[in-house]
Amino acid sequence: MNVIDLFSGCGGLGLGFKWANYSTVLASDIDENCEKTYTHNFPNVPFIQKDLRDISTKQIQDIVSGKSIDVVVGGPPCQGFSLANKNRNKVEDDPRNELFYEFVRVVKDLQPKAFIMENVRGLLSMKKGQVIKLMKEAFENAGIGYEVDYKILLASDYGVPQNRQRVIMMGIRKDLNIKPEFPNKSYSRPVTVWEAISDLPQIKASEGDEKMSYPIEEANTYQSFMRTKSKSVFNHVAMRHTQRLINRFQVIKAGESLAHVSQEHAAVKRGNPKEKSKIVFSQNNQRLHANKPAPTIAASFQSNFIHPFLHRNFTAREGARLQSFPDTFIFKGMRTKMSWEKGLSQYQQIGNAVPPLLGFAIAKKLHELLEGSKFKESDFRLFEAPELQETFKD
């Protein structure tokens, strides 16, 4: 089935759908570095690097060249959504709201069999639940209309080594008489941080190269899957840390963060290193447990989390592993980013992405619904549920 991938980011959801044998016929995102990463990893997919408000339905139809569009997927930003404006197709109080309606516009104009919209869990509580209700109604009345449902999915239930929760809204065109359903939990025990990254080079702060060799063989099924068809490790360069920061990391134990250190190792005010900062966030410099899945890997994870055993932050590749991006997926653009630089960094691209394994679970379930038959594992086998160690060595 053919897919259009809007607000694609670097391609996490697109990769999940590819694993489930869908064919992406067009992708789009406004970010220039997302385009670089996406086109590198999906070289045969046409990409429009523009704001969706500047992309007409005709332009989309011209690019897909008469191909039927079965599914439209995407995660439009909805942070500023407001119910105050009665003209719901032209929300003027916050430009970010228009992007949701542009997503609806594409669905309404193309009338695909189904759509998938992904967003943060907080969407459900916005305006005491009225925002998600309004969104559901917008799709229910888009063209022929869609049977719509939504659910919070936990990424670790589907093989992702991360306790990431996301709202997934699924709509299926009403004339197909199919009700939306969501994938069942497929893992009785989550993959852990150490199971996900222990085979990567164990580099210290400031170490690493853009291309490295694997130091050891894979230790479990998850690592085997991550290394499929990969001969080298990319995007595995550790951040530079001052000795003062390294000294702080050395006293932080698993599960602890900046909030647990003594005044000697506390953060200082920006621009005034002689005075301690009074602003402390619980996830700042948090050392992750080796034998648990990671917390949500957000766009800011480059400074949020500390390696389970080494005294440094995570590399982009380690973050990619925790998001379930395979090692063959290469990230482009700047590794980290200064505030004045344009485009998303590799870390931001990874943190913003839908975990591909979560995308795969959604795509597989949607395939079963639309085709009216169970997805044939004989046609495509991603990897079997890993039989992983229950104990760990420090």
Backbone hydrogen bonds, N-H to C=O, Kabsch-Sander energy under -0.5 kcal/mol:
donor,donor_aa,acceptor,acceptor_aa,energy
3,V,23,S,-2.5
4,I,71,V,-2.1
5,D,26,L,-2.8
6,L,4,I,-0.7
6,L,73,V,-2.8
7,F,28,S,-0.5
8,S,28,S,-2.5
11,G,8,S,-1.4
15,L,11,G,-2.2
16,G,12,G,-1.8
17,F,13,L,-2.1
18,K,14,G,-2.0
19,W,15,L,-2.5
20,A,16,G,-0.9
21,N,18,K,-2.0
22,Y,17,F,-2.4
23,S,1,M,-3.0
24,T,22,Y,-0.5
25,V,3,V,-2.6
25,V,23,S,-0.5
26,L,3,V,-0.9
27,A,46,P,-2.2
28,S,5,D,-2.2
29,D,48,I,-1.4
35,E,31,D,-1.6
36,K,32,E,-1.6
37,T,33,N,-2.3
38,Y,34,C,-3.0
39,T,35,E,-2.8
40,H,36,K,-1.4
41,N,37,T,-1.9
42,F,38,Y,-2.5
45,V,42,F,-1.9
48,I,27,A,-2.3
49,Q,47,F,-0.6
50,K,48,I,-1.3
54,D,51,D,-2.3
55,I,52,L,-1.5
56,S,54,D,-0.6
60,I,56,S,-1.8
61,Q,57,T,-2.6
62,D,58,K,-2.6
63,I,59,Q,-1.8
64,V,60,I,-2.2
65,S,61,Q,-0.7
66,G,61,Q,-0.9
67,K,64,V,-1.7
70,D,2,N,-1.4
70,D,68,S,-0.7
71,V,2,N,-2.1
72,V,114,A,-1.6
73,V,4,I,-2.7
74,G,116,I,-1.5
75,G,6,L,-0.6
81,F,78,C,-1.7
86,K,84,A,-0.6
88,R,86,K,-1.8
90,K,87,N,-1.9
92,E,90,K,-0.6
97,N,94,D,-1.9
98,E,94,D,-0.6
98,E,95,P,-0.8
99,L,95,P,-0.6
99,L,96,R,-0.6
100,F,96,R,-0.6
100,F,97,N,-0.8
101,Y,97,N,-1.3
102,E,98,E,-2.1
103,F,99,L,-1.9
104,V,100,F,-2.1
105,R,101,Y,-2.4
106,V,102,E,-2.1
107,V,103,F,-2.0
108,K,104,V,-3.1
109,D,105,R,-2.6
110,L,106,V,-2.6
111,Q,107,V,-2.3
113,K,70,D,-0.5
114,A,70,D,-2.0
115,F,171,G,-2.1
116,I,72,V,-2.1
117,M,169,M,-2.7
118,E,74,G,-1.9
119,N,167,V,-2.2
121,R,165,Q,-0.6
123,L,120,V,-1.7
124,L,121,R,-1.9
125,S,122,G,-1.0
126,M,122,G,-0.7
126,M,123,L,-0.7
128,K,125,S,-1.7
129,G,126,M,-0.9
130,Q,127,K,-1.6
131,V,126,M,-1.4
133,K,129,G,-1.2
134,L,130,Q,-2.2
135,M,131,V,-2.4
136,K,132,I,-2.3
137,E,133,K,-2.1
138,A,134,L,-1.9
139,F,135,M,-1.7
140,E,136,K,-2.2
141,N,137,E,-1.4
142,A,139,F,-1.5
143,G,141,N,-1.0
145,G,142,A,-1.9
146,Y,139,F,-0.7
147,E,172,I,-3.0
148,V,146,Y,-0.6
149,D,170,M,-2.2
151,K,168,I,-1.9
153,L,151,K,-0.6
153,L,166,R,-2.8
155,A,153,L,-0.6
155,A,164,R,-3.2
156,S,162,Q,-0.6
157,D,154,L,-1.8
158,Y,155,A,-2.0
159,G,156,S,-1.0
160,V,155,A,-1.6
162,Q,160,V,-2.5
163,N,294,A,-3.5
164,R,162,Q,-1.7
166,R,153,L,-2.1
167,V,119,N,-2.6
168,I,151,K,-2.7
168,I,166,R,-0.5
169,M,117,M,-3.2
169,M,167,V,-0.5
170,M,149,D,-2.8
170,M,168,I,-0.5
171,G,115,F,-2.2
172,I,147,E,-2.2
173,R,113,K,-2.8
174,K,145,G,-2.4
176,L,173,R,-1.9
177,N,174,K,-1.6
186,S,157,D,-2.3
187,Y,157,D,-1.0
193,V,292,K,-2.3
194,W,290,A,-2.4
196,A,192,T,-1.5
197,I,193,V,-1.7
198,S,194,W,-2.0
200,L,197,I,-1.9
203,I,201,P,-1.6
206,S,239,M,-1.5
207,E,204,K,-2.1
209,D,236,H,-0.5
212,M,233,V,-2.5
216,I,199,D,-0.7
224,S,220,N,-2.0
225,F,221,T,-2.3
226,M,222,Y,-2.5
227,R,223,Q,-1.8
228,T,225,F,-1.4
230,S,227,R,-2.5
233,V,212,M,-3.3
234,F,232,S,-0.5
235,N,210,E,-0.9
236,H,209,D,-0.7
237,V,235,N,-0.5
238,A,207,E,-2.8
246,I,242,T,-2.3
247,N,243,Q,-2.6
248,R,244,R,-1.5
249,F,245,L,-2.5
250,Q,246,I,-1.9
251,V,247,N,-0.6
251,V,248,R,-1.4
252,I,248,R,-0.5
252,I,249,F,-1.2
253,K,251,V,-0.6
255,G,287,R,-3.2
256,E,253,K,-2.5
258,L,284,N,-2.8
260,H,257,S,-2.2
261,V,258,L,-1.1
265,H,262,S,-1.2
266,A,263,Q,-0.8
269,K,272,N,-0.7
269,K,275,E,-3.0
272,N,269,K,-1.8
275,E,272,N,-2.1
277,S,267,A,-2.7
280,V,278,K,-0.7
284,N,281,F,-1.4
285,N,303,S,-1.2
286,Q,283,Q,-1.3
286,Q,304,N,-3.1
287,R,256,E,-2.3
287,R,285,N,-0.5
288,L,286,Q,-0.6
288,L,306,I,-2.0
292,K,289,H,-0.9
294,A,161,P,-2.1
298,A,296,T,-1.2
301,F,298,A,-2.0
303,S,300,S,-1.8
304,N,300,S,-1.0
305,F,301,F,-1.3
306,I,286,Q,-3.1
307,H,312,R,-2.6
312,R,310,L,-1.5
314,F,305,F,-0.7
317,R,235,N,-1.9
319,G,315,T,-2.1
320,A,316,A,-2.3
321,R,317,R,-2.4
322,L,318,E,-2.0
323,Q,319,G,-0.9
324,S,320,A,-0.6
324,S,321,R,-1.0
325,F,320,A,-2.8
327,D,226,M,-2.8
329,F,326,P,-1.7
330,I,328,T,-0.8
341,E,338,M,-1.7
346,Q,334,M,-2.2
347,Y,335,R,-1.3
349,Q,345,S,-2.5
350,I,346,Q,-2.3
351,G,347,Y,-2.7
352,N,348,Q,-2.2
353,A,349,Q,-0.8
353,A,350,I,-0.8
358,L,355,P,-0.8
359,G,355,P,-2.3
360,F,356,P,-2.7
361,A,357,L,-1.9
362,I,358,L,-2.0
363,A,359,G,-2.8
364,K,360,F,-2.8
365,K,361,A,-1.9
366,L,362,I,-2.5
367,H,363,A,-2.4
368,E,364,K,-2.0
369,L,365,K,-2.0
370,L,366,L,-2.6
371,E,367,H,-2.4
372,G,368,E,-1.2
373,S,368,E,-0.7
377,E,375,F,-0.8
379,D,376,K,-1.0
380,F,376,K,-1.2
382,L,380,F,-0.6
388,L,386,P,-1.0
